[in-house]
Amino acid sequence: MNVMVLGATGLTGHLVVQQLLAREEISKVVVPVRQPMSLEHPKLDQHVVKFDDLAAHAGIFAVDALVCCLGTTIKKAGSQENFRKVDYGYALAAAKLAREQGAKSLILMSAIGASSSSTIFYNRVKGQLEDAVRKLGFPYLSIYHPSLLLGDRQEHRGGEELGQMAMPLVNRVLIGPLDKYRAIKAETVAEAMVNEVCGLVSAEPAERVVQVREYPDIIALAG
């Protein structure tokens, strides 16, 4: 199976890339990037692209599955407009190109609380992206709804760093229907995504599958 990872330099994306490269079910891992990654591997196929013109690189999207971990913050993007361009525009453009080139599966990193009707801008954009990719007709679509992601980021995110310190304690009281709000390690999310993708090699669904994966499901998939 050939798999593309969008957002390959991010917290979860780079873990997905590393784990995919180690799996024998995977023949090639395609990564569109702004700048070359230092990682080298015989199965890694890097392409430096302009994300504002992904259509110019349509050929690289001829993969079996797309794992989309692309995401930024409003602070890093500089404005709500730029945030939407990345988290909605780039992600949707890539999903469209992959589907047009024959990709059958999309594993999408979204967020807990994502809804196109949300009053919270971040959640609303994530929900709008979910609505849009549902219409693309991927035979297999799996949408991940993690809460706070735990892990070492390259960029400084003060609020998230405080959350990471508090969440191990908070997780203990998030039980029952509240467990979907538990913080989760990015490595665990990556493991779940990779296991899900590799599982499609031998068990391609006979009917269209569209599902949302929250904390308990992600933990179970990660094994």
C-alpha atoms as an extended CHARMM CRD file, in Angstrom:
* protein
*
       223  EXT
         1         1  MET       CA              0.0000000000        0.0000000000        0.0000000000  PROA      1               0.0000000000
         2         2  ASN       CA              1.1670000000        3.5330000000       -0.8340000000  PROA      2               0.0000000000
         3         3  VAL       CA              0.1910000000        6.1490000000        1.7530000000  PROA      3               0.0000000000
         4         4  MET       CA              0.4360000000        9.9380000000        1.7640000000  PROA      4               0.0000000000
         5         5  VAL       CA              0.8370000000       11.8090000000        5.0450000000  PROA      5               0.0000000000
         6         6  LEU       CA             -0.1900000000       15.4570000000        5.0630000000  PROA      6               0.0000000000
         7         7  GLY       CA              1.2460000000       17.4170000000        7.9680000000  PROA      7               0.0000000000
         8         8  ALA       CA              4.2750000000       15.1380000000        8.1350000000  PROA      8               0.0000000000
         9         9  THR       CA              6.3710000000       17.5900000000       10.1570000000  PROA      9               0.0000000000
        10        10  GLY       CA              3.7700000000       18.1390000000       12.8810000000  PROA      10              0.0000000000
        11        11  LEU       CA              3.4400000000       16.5290000000       16.3110000000  PROA      11              0.0000000000
        12        12  THR       CA              1.3220000000       13.5760000000       15.1970000000  PROA      12              0.0000000000
        13        13  GLY       CA              2.2030000000       13.5440000000       11.5100000000  PROA      13              0.0000000000
        14        14  HSD       CA              5.8960000000       12.8710000000       11.9640000000  PROA      14              0.0000000000
        15        15  LEU       CA              5.0770000000        9.9670000000       14.2800000000  PROA      15              0.0000000000
        16        16  VAL       CA              2.6930000000        8.5620000000       11.6710000000  PROA      16              0.0000000000
        17        17  VAL       CA              5.4340000000        8.7740000000        9.0340000000  PROA      17              0.0000000000
        18        18  GLN       CA              7.9890000000        7.0060000000       11.2170000000  PROA      18              0.0000000000
        19        19  GLN       CA              5.5900000000        4.2250000000       12.1520000000  PROA      19              0.0000000000
        20        20  LEU       CA              4.3790000000        3.7020000000        8.5800000000  PROA      20              0.0000000000
        21        21  LEU       CA              7.9640000000        3.3660000000        7.3680000000  PROA      21              0.0000000000
        22        22  ALA       CA              8.4860000000        0.5520000000        9.8730000000  PROA      22              0.0000000000
        23        23  ARG       CA              5.4610000000       -1.4460000000        8.7170000000  PROA      23              0.0000000000
        24        24  GLU       CA              5.9200000000       -4.1760000000        6.1120000000  PROA      24              0.0000000000
        25        25  GLU       CA              2.3990000000       -3.5960000000        4.7760000000  PROA      25              0.0000000000
        26        26  ILE       CA              3.4860000000       -0.1840000000        3.4780000000  PROA      26              0.0000000000
        27        27  SER       CA              5.3940000000        0.0870000000        0.1980000000  PROA      27              0.0000000000
        28        28  LYS       CA              5.8190000000        3.8650000000        0.0270000000  PROA      28              0.0000000000
        29        29  VAL       CA              5.1310000000        6.8870000000        2.2320000000  PROA      29              0.0000000000
        30        30  VAL       CA              4.5820000000       10.0830000000        0.2460000000  PROA      30              0.0000000000
        31        31  VAL       CA              5.0100000000       13.3880000000        2.0810000000  PROA      31              0.0000000000
        32        32  PRO       CA              4.3270000000       16.8310000000        0.5850000000  PROA      32              0.0000000000
        33        33  VAL       CA              6.3990000000       19.3610000000        2.5670000000  PROA      33              0.0000000000
        34        34  ARG       CA              7.3880000000       23.0130000000        2.4280000000  PROA      34              0.0000000000
        35        35  GLN       CA             10.9610000000       22.1980000000        3.3750000000  PROA      35              0.0000000000
        36        36  PRO       CA             12.7710000000       18.8350000000        3.0740000000  PROA      36              0.0000000000
        37        37  MET       CA             12.6690000000       16.6380000000        6.1510000000  PROA      37              0.0000000000
        38        38  SER       CA             15.9580000000       15.4170000000        7.5970000000  PROA      38              0.0000000000
        39        39  LEU       CA             14.5060000000       11.9100000000        7.7900000000  PROA      39              0.0000000000
        40        40  GLU       CA             15.7950000000        9.4590000000        5.1950000000  PROA      40              0.0000000000
        41        41  HSD       CA             14.3870000000        6.0400000000        4.3460000000  PROA      41              0.0000000000
        42        42  PRO       CA             14.1390000000        3.9050000000        1.1800000000  PROA      42              0.0000000000
        43        43  LYS       CA             10.3340000000        3.9850000000        1.3670000000  PROA      43              0.0000000000
        44        44  LEU       CA             10.0770000000        7.7290000000        2.0240000000  PROA      44              0.0000000000
        45        45  ASP       CA              9.0890000000        9.8220000000       -1.0080000000  PROA      45              0.0000000000
        46        46  GLN       CA              9.3900000000       13.5260000000       -0.2140000000  PROA      46              0.0000000000
        47        47  HSD       CA              8.0840000000       16.3210000000       -2.4160000000  PROA      47              0.0000000000
        48        48  VAL       CA              8.6840000000       20.0090000000       -1.7520000000  PROA      48              0.0000000000
        49        49  VAL       CA              5.4570000000       21.7200000000       -2.8090000000  PROA      49              0.0000000000
        50        50  LYS       CA              3.6640000000       25.0530000000       -2.7190000000  PROA      50              0.0000000000
        51        51  PHE       CA              0.5610000000       24.3830000000       -0.6580000000  PROA      51              0.0000000000
        52        52  ASP       CA             -1.2140000000       27.2830000000       -2.3360000000  PROA      52              0.0000000000
        53        53  ASP       CA             -0.9420000000       25.3550000000       -5.6050000000  PROA      53              0.0000000000
        54        54  LEU       CA             -1.2430000000       21.6720000000       -4.7110000000  PROA      54              0.0000000000
        55        55  ALA       CA             -2.9510000000       20.9750000000       -8.0480000000  PROA      55              0.0000000000
        56        56  ALA       CA              0.4090000000       21.5590000000       -9.7460000000  PROA      56              0.0000000000
        57        57  HSD       CA              1.5970000000       18.4080000000       -7.9880000000  PROA      57              0.0000000000
        58        58  ALA       CA             -1.4940000000       16.3030000000       -8.6730000000  PROA      58              0.0000000000
        59        59  GLY       CA              0.5330000000       13.2570000000       -9.7120000000  PROA      59              0.0000000000
        60        60  ILE       CA              1.9750000000       12.6520000000       -6.2580000000  PROA      60              0.0000000000
        61        61  PHE       CA             -1.5340000000       12.1960000000       -4.8660000000  PROA      61              0.0000000000
        62        62  ALA       CA             -1.9280000000        8.8620000000       -6.6840000000  PROA      62              0.0000000000
        63        63  VAL       CA             -1.8560000000        6.8460000000       -3.4650000000  PROA      63              0.0000000000
        64        64  ASP       CA             -4.0640000000        4.2220000000       -1.8390000000  PROA      64              0.0000000000
        65        65  ALA       CA             -4.6980000000        6.1870000000        1.3540000000  PROA      65              0.0000000000
        66        66  LEU       CA             -4.2840000000        9.7050000000        2.6790000000  PROA      66              0.0000000000
        67        67  VAL       CA             -3.5930000000       10.3880000000        6.3400000000  PROA      67              0.0000000000
        68        68  CYS       CA             -4.2490000000       14.0660000000        7.0350000000  PROA      68              0.0000000000
        69        69  CYS       CA             -2.6630000000       15.4250000000       10.2220000000  PROA      69              0.0000000000
        70        70  LEU       CA             -2.3470000000       18.9660000000        8.9120000000  PROA      70              0.0000000000
        71        71  GLY       CA             -3.1370000000       21.6890000000       11.3990000000  PROA      71              0.0000000000
        72        72  THR       CA             -1.9720000000       24.9930000000       12.8080000000  PROA      72              0.0000000000
        73        73  THR       CA             -3.1080000000       27.5470000000       15.3850000000  PROA      73              0.0000000000
        74        74  ILE       CA             -4.5780000000       30.9960000000       14.9060000000  PROA      74              0.0000000000
        75        75  LYS       CA             -1.5550000000       32.4490000000       16.7230000000  PROA      75              0.0000000000
        76        76  LYS       CA              0.9080000000       30.7120000000       14.4180000000  PROA      76              0.0000000000
        77        77  ALA       CA             -1.1640000000       31.4110000000       11.2880000000  PROA      77              0.0000000000
        78        78  GLY       CA             -1.4590000000       35.0780000000       12.2160000000  PROA      78              0.0000000000
        79        79  SER       CA             -5.1900000000       35.4310000000       11.5820000000  PROA      79              0.0000000000
        80        80  GLN       CA             -8.4240000000       33.4710000000       11.4030000000  PROA      80              0.0000000000
        81        81  GLU       CA             -8.2850000000       33.7880000000        7.6240000000  PROA      81              0.0000000000
        82        82  ASN       CA             -4.8510000000       32.1800000000        7.4210000000  PROA      82              0.0000000000
        83        83  PHE       CA             -5.8510000000       29.5070000000        9.9070000000  PROA      83              0.0000000000
        84        84  ARG       CA             -8.8280000000       28.5720000000        7.7540000000  PROA      84              0.0000000000
        85        85  LYS       CA             -6.6210000000       28.5130000000        4.6320000000  PROA      85              0.0000000000
        86        86  VAL       CA             -4.4140000000       25.8430000000        6.2240000000  PROA      86              0.0000000000
        87        87  ASP       CA             -6.8010000000       23.7390000000        8.2850000000  PROA      87              0.0000000000
        88        88  TYR       CA             -9.6500000000       23.8460000000        5.7770000000  PROA      88              0.0000000000
        89        89  GLY       CA             -8.2990000000       24.9680000000        2.4050000000  PROA      89              0.0000000000
        90        90  TYR       CA             -5.0810000000       22.9580000000        2.1840000000  PROA      90              0.0000000000
        91        91  ALA       CA             -6.5670000000       19.8650000000        3.8060000000  PROA      91              0.0000000000
        92        92  LEU       CA             -9.6140000000       19.8410000000        1.5290000000  PROA      92              0.0000000000
        93        93  ALA       CA             -7.5450000000       20.4970000000       -1.5970000000  PROA      93              0.0000000000
        94        94  ALA       CA             -5.3210000000       17.5380000000       -0.7620000000  PROA      94              0.0000000000
        95        95  ALA       CA             -8.2830000000       15.2770000000       -0.0490000000  PROA      95              0.0000000000
        96        96  LYS       CA             -9.9030000000       16.2120000000       -3.3680000000  PROA      96              0.0000000000
        97        97  LEU       CA             -6.7060000000       15.5420000000       -5.3050000000  PROA      97              0.0000000000
        98        98  ALA       CA             -6.1700000000       12.2010000000       -3.5890000000  PROA      98              0.0000000000
        99        99  ARG       CA             -9.7240000000       11.1060000000       -4.3310000000  PROA      99              0.0000000000
       100       100  GLU       CA             -9.4470000000       12.2440000000       -7.9590000000  PROA      100             0.0000000000
       101       101  GLN       CA             -6.2260000000       10.2390000000       -8.2900000000  PROA      101             0.0000000000
       102       102  GLY       CA             -7.9250000000        7.1000000000       -6.9990000000  PROA      102             0.0000000000
       103       103  ALA       CA             -7.3070000000        7.0780000000       -3.2470000000  PROA      103             0.0000000000
       104       104  LYS       CA             -9.8820000000        4.9260000000       -1.4780000000  PROA      104             0.0000000000
       105       105  SER       CA             -9.1930000000        5.7900000000        2.1470000000  PROA      105             0.0000000000
       106       106  LEU       CA             -8.8980000000        8.9860000000        4.1610000000  PROA      106             0.0000000000
       107       107  ILE       CA             -7.8560000000        9.1010000000        7.7970000000  PROA      107             0.0000000000
       108       108  LEU       CA             -8.5160000000       12.6670000000        8.9890000000  PROA      108             0.0000000000
       109       109  MET       CA             -7.2650000000       14.3030000000       12.1700000000  PROA      109             0.0000000000
       110       110  SER       CA             -9.9880000000       16.6230000000       13.4130000000  PROA      110             0.0000000000
       111       111  ALA       CA            -10.7910000000       17.5890000000       17.0060000000  PROA      111             0.0000000000
       112       112  ILE       CA            -13.2260000000       16.9180000000       19.8120000000  PROA      112             0.0000000000
       113       113  GLY       CA            -16.1300000000       19.3410000000       19.5430000000  PROA      113             0.0000000000
       114       114  ALA       CA            -15.7770000000       19.8160000000       15.7870000000  PROA      114             0.0000000000
       115       115  SER       CA            -19.0610000000       20.9890000000       14.2920000000  PROA      115             0.0000000000
       116       116  SER       CA            -19.9180000000       23.2360000000       11.3770000000  PROA      116             0.0000000000
       117       117  SER       CA            -22.5790000000       24.8610000000       13.5840000000  PROA      117             0.0000000000
       118       118  SER       CA            -20.2390000000       25.5490000000       16.5090000000  PROA      118             0.0000000000
       119       119  THR       CA            -19.9620000000       29.1070000000       17.8200000000  PROA      119             0.0000000000
       120       120  ILE       CA            -16.2480000000       28.4800000000       18.4210000000  PROA      120             0.0000000000
       121       121  PHE       CA            -14.2640000000       29.3990000000       15.3070000000  PROA      121             0.0000000000
       122       122  TYR       CA            -11.7110000000       26.5730000000       15.6240000000  PROA      122             0.0000000000
       123       123  ASN       CA            -14.3730000000       23.8950000000       16.0880000000  PROA      123             0.0000000000
       124       124  ARG       CA            -16.5010000000       25.3730000000       13.3140000000  PROA      124             0.0000000000
       125       125  VAL       CA            -13.6630000000       25.2230000000       10.7600000000  PROA      125             0.0000000000
       126       126  LYS       CA            -12.8700000000       21.6370000000       11.7460000000  PROA      126             0.0000000000
       127       127  GLY       CA            -16.5490000000       20.7340000000       11.3940000000  PROA      127             0.0000000000
       128       128  GLN       CA            -16.8030000000       22.3930000000        8.0010000000  PROA      128             0.0000000000
       129       129  LEU       CA            -13.8310000000       20.3690000000        6.8080000000  PROA      129             0.0000000000
       130       130  GLU       CA            -15.4700000000       17.1700000000        8.0250000000  PROA      130             0.0000000000
       131       131  ASP       CA            -18.6790000000       18.0410000000        6.1710000000  PROA      131             0.0000000000
       132       132  ALA       CA            -16.7090000000       18.7530000000        2.9960000000  PROA      132             0.0000000000
       133       133  VAL       CA            -14.6510000000       15.5450000000        2.9760000000  PROA      133             0.0000000000
       134       134  ARG       CA            -17.7500000000       13.4390000000        3.6530000000  PROA      134             0.0000000000
       135       135  LYS       CA            -19.0300000000       14.6180000000        0.2640000000  PROA      135             0.0000000000
       136       136  LEU       CA            -15.9150000000       13.4500000000       -1.6060000000  PROA      136             0.0000000000
       137       137  GLY       CA            -17.0420000000        9.8260000000       -1.6370000000  PROA      137             0.0000000000
       138       138  PHE       CA            -14.0610000000        8.0820000000       -0.0910000000  PROA      138             0.0000000000
       139       139  PRO       CA            -15.0330000000        4.4120000000        0.3110000000  PROA      139             0.0000000000
       140       140  TYR       CA            -13.3340000000        4.5200000000        3.7230000000  PROA      140             0.0000000000
       141       141  LEU       CA            -13.3710000000        7.6690000000        5.8390000000  PROA      141             0.0000000000
       142       142  SER       CA            -12.2360000000        7.7120000000        9.4600000000  PROA      142             0.0000000000
       143       143  ILE       CA            -12.3350000000       10.9950000000       11.3870000000  PROA      143             0.0000000000
       144       144  TYR       CA            -10.3460000000       11.2980000000       14.5990000000  PROA      144             0.0000000000
       145       145  HSD       CA            -11.6620000000       13.4300000000       17.4670000000  PROA      145             0.0000000000
       146       146  PRO       CA             -8.8540000000       13.6330000000       20.0320000000  PROA      146             0.0000000000
       147       147  SER       CA             -8.9140000000       16.1380000000       22.8600000000  PROA      147             0.0000000000
       148       148  LEU       CA             -5.6250000000       17.6810000000       24.0270000000  PROA      148             0.0000000000
       149       149  LEU       CA             -2.6470000000       15.9930000000       22.3590000000  PROA      149             0.0000000000
       150       150  LEU       CA              0.2820000000       15.2260000000       24.6400000000  PROA      150             0.0000000000
       151       151  GLY       CA              3.7970000000       15.3190000000       23.2420000000  PROA      151             0.0000000000
       152       152  ASP       CA              6.8290000000       17.4530000000       22.5120000000  PROA      152             0.0000000000
       153       153  ARG       CA              6.0940000000       20.1160000000       19.9290000000  PROA      153             0.0000000000
       154       154  GLN       CA              8.7240000000       22.0610000000       18.0120000000  PROA      154             0.0000000000
       155       155  GLU       CA              6.8430000000       25.3140000000       18.5470000000  PROA      155             0.0000000000
       156       156  HSD       CA              5.9340000000       26.8280000000       21.9300000000  PROA      156             0.0000000000
       157       157  ARG       CA              2.2390000000       26.6640000000       22.8510000000  PROA      157             0.0000000000
       158       158  GLY       CA              1.9090000000       28.0640000000       26.3620000000  PROA      158             0.0000000000
       159       159  GLY       CA             -1.7260000000       27.1190000000       26.9430000000  PROA      159             0.0000000000
       160       160  GLU       CA             -1.1860000000       23.5590000000       25.7640000000  PROA      160             0.0000000000
       161       161  GLU       CA              1.9130000000       23.1900000000       27.9240000000  PROA      161             0.0000000000
       162       162  LEU       CA             -0.0990000000       24.1260000000       31.0150000000  PROA      162             0.0000000000
       163       163  GLY       CA             -2.7920000000       21.6950000000       29.9190000000  PROA      163             0.0000000000
       164       164  GLN       CA             -0.2650000000       18.8920000000       29.5270000000  PROA      164             0.0000000000
       165       165  MET       CA              0.8260000000       19.3660000000       33.1330000000  PROA      165             0.0000000000
       166       166  ALA       CA             -2.7300000000       19.3290000000       34.4540000000  PROA      166             0.0000000000
       167       167  MET       CA             -4.3570000000       16.6960000000       32.2710000000  PROA      167             0.0000000000
       168       168  PRO       CA             -2.9060000000       13.5380000000       33.8680000000  PROA      168             0.0000000000
       169       169  LEU       CA             -4.8130000000       14.5060000000       37.0170000000  PROA      169             0.0000000000
       170       170  VAL       CA             -7.8920000000       15.7250000000       35.1460000000  PROA      170             0.0000000000
       171       171  ASN       CA             -8.0420000000       12.4960000000       33.1350000000  PROA      171             0.0000000000
       172       172  ARG       CA             -8.7880000000       10.5700000000       36.3180000000  PROA      172             0.0000000000
       173       173  VAL       CA            -12.1330000000       12.3100000000       36.7850000000  PROA      173             0.0000000000
       174       174  LEU       CA            -13.1370000000       12.1920000000       33.1170000000  PROA      174             0.0000000000
       175       175  ILE       CA            -15.0100000000        8.9010000000       33.2300000000  PROA      175             0.0000000000
       176       176  GLY       CA            -18.0710000000        7.4540000000       31.5470000000  PROA      176             0.0000000000
       177       177  PRO       CA            -19.4690000000        9.7810000000       28.8550000000  PROA      177             0.0000000000
       178       178  LEU       CA            -16.7590000000       12.3310000000       29.6970000000  PROA      178             0.0000000000
       179       179  ASP       CA            -13.8540000000       10.0570000000       28.7740000000  PROA      179             0.0000000000
       180       180  LYS       CA            -13.8580000000       11.4090000000       25.2170000000  PROA      180             0.0000000000
       181       181  TYR       CA            -12.3970000000       14.6370000000       26.6430000000  PROA      181             0.0000000000
       182       182  ARG       CA             -9.3330000000       12.9230000000       28.0830000000  PROA      182             0.0000000000
       183       183  ALA       CA             -5.9370000000       14.1130000000       26.9020000000  PROA      183             0.0000000000
       184       184  ILE       CA             -4.1300000000       11.5430000000       24.7970000000  PROA      184             0.0000000000
       185       185  LYS       CA             -0.5420000000       11.0090000000       23.7000000000  PROA      185             0.0000000000
       186       186  ALA       CA              0.1480000000       11.9490000000       20.0860000000  PROA      186             0.0000000000
       187       187  GLU       CA              2.0860000000        8.7030000000       19.8060000000  PROA      187             0.0000000000
       188       188  THR       CA             -1.0630000000        6.7690000000       20.7180000000  PROA      188             0.0000000000
       189       189  VAL       CA             -3.0900000000        8.5890000000       18.0670000000  PROA      189             0.0000000000
       190       190  ALA       CA             -0.3770000000        7.8610000000       15.5080000000  PROA      190             0.0000000000
       191       191  GLU       CA             -0.3690000000        4.1750000000       16.4510000000  PROA      191             0.0000000000
       192       192  ALA       CA             -4.1290000000        3.9950000000       16.0090000000  PROA      192             0.0000000000
       193       193  MET       CA             -3.9820000000        5.6850000000       12.6040000000  PROA      193             0.0000000000
       194       194  VAL       CA             -1.1900000000        3.4320000000       11.3650000000  PROA      194             0.0000000000
       195       195  ASN       CA             -2.9210000000        0.2910000000       12.6220000000  PROA      195             0.0000000000
       196       196  GLU       CA             -6.1190000000        1.3880000000       10.9080000000  PROA      196             0.0000000000
       197       197  VAL       CA             -4.3930000000        2.0740000000        7.5940000000  PROA      197             0.0000000000
       198       198  CYS       CA             -2.4790000000       -1.1940000000        7.6630000000  PROA      198             0.0000000000
       199       199  GLY       CA             -5.6370000000       -3.0810000000        8.5220000000  PROA      199             0.0000000000
       200       200  LEU       CA             -7.1500000000       -1.9330000000        5.2340000000  PROA      200             0.0000000000
       201       201  VAL       CA             -4.5080000000       -3.8580000000        3.2830000000  PROA      201             0.0000000000
       202       202  SER       CA             -6.1540000000       -7.1840000000        4.0730000000  PROA      202             0.0000000000
       203       203  ALA       CA             -9.6880000000       -6.0770000000        4.9260000000  PROA      203             0.0000000000
       204       204  GLU       CA            -10.9670000000       -3.5350000000        2.4230000000  PROA      204             0.0000000000
       205       205  PRO       CA            -14.6410000000       -2.8290000000        3.2630000000  PROA      205             0.0000000000
       206       206  ALA       CA            -17.3320000000       -4.0730000000        0.8900000000  PROA      206             0.0000000000
       207       207  GLU       CA            -19.5210000000       -1.0440000000        1.6380000000  PROA      207             0.0000000000
       208       208  ARG       CA            -18.7350000000        2.6030000000        2.2850000000  PROA      208             0.0000000000
       209       209  VAL       CA            -17.4960000000        3.2760000000        5.8070000000  PROA      209             0.0000000000
       210       210  VAL       CA            -17.7110000000        6.6740000000        7.5070000000  PROA      210             0.0000000000
       211       211  GLN       CA            -16.8810000000        6.8030000000       11.1930000000  PROA      211             0.0000000000
       212       212  VAL       CA            -15.7780000000        9.1460000000       13.9710000000  PROA      212             0.0000000000
       213       213  ARG       CA            -13.1880000000        7.9180000000       16.4480000000  PROA      213             0.0000000000
       214       214  GLU       CA            -13.0390000000        9.3640000000       19.9630000000  PROA      214             0.0000000000
       215       215  TYR       CA            -10.7730000000        8.5730000000       22.9330000000  PROA      215             0.0000000000
       216       216  PRO       CA            -11.9660000000        5.0180000000       23.7670000000  PROA      216             0.0000000000
       217       217  ASP       CA            -11.8920000000        3.9350000000       20.1230000000  PROA      217             0.0000000000
       218       218  ILE       CA             -8.4630000000        5.4890000000       19.5270000000  PROA      218             0.0000000000
       219       219  ILE       CA             -7.0420000000        3.7330000000       22.5800000000  PROA      219             0.0000000000
       220       220  ALA       CA             -8.4800000000        0.4080000000       21.4070000000  PROA      220             0.0000000000
       221       221  LEU       CA             -7.1000000000        0.8560000000       17.8740000000  PROA      221             0.0000000000
       222       222  ALA       CA             -3.6640000000        1.6930000000       19.2100000000  PROA      222             0.0000000000
       223       223  GLY       CA             -3.6680000000       -1.6740000000       20.9660000000  PROA      223             0.0000000000
